[in-house]
Amino acid sequence: MCGDKTALPQLKWPCALTGENTHHANEKAKLHMNPTFVGMSKLACLALLGLGLTEAMWPDLLDLPFDAPLAAMLLLGIHALEVLFAFKHVRLYNGPLAVSVVLTLLFGLLHWKPLVQASAHEQHE
């Protein structure tokens, strides 16, 4: 297996140095998104949107060092562009299209990128 050497198990050897198939290793790496990273990133998106909404509705409640409503609007704007430009990927969701659009508005590529990866993985099998 690429990257494993019994003499030095603590080292990860590059596939190019071992002469093994780099295409297989690269394809395997592309198909995997760290679920912990994705979950934490989704929580960060929700936190930013929640802070933006809270500060917009009750400006005296929070004393944040940044303009949370502006940051939330920028995030929603970028995700709205993702809905437009990545719509063919957003449609891959198994549920209703409206739910997929809302999830893309909330999470952006954290929602639709795993759909693309799962679809590509299914096509290769």
Secondary structure, DSSP 8 states (H G I E B T S, - for coil): -TT--SS-TTS---HHHHT--HHHHHHHHHT---HHHHHHHHHHHHHHHHHHHHHHH-TTT---SS-HHHHHHHHHHHHHHHHHHTHHHHTT-SS-HHHHHHHHHHHTHHHHHHHHHHHHHHHH-
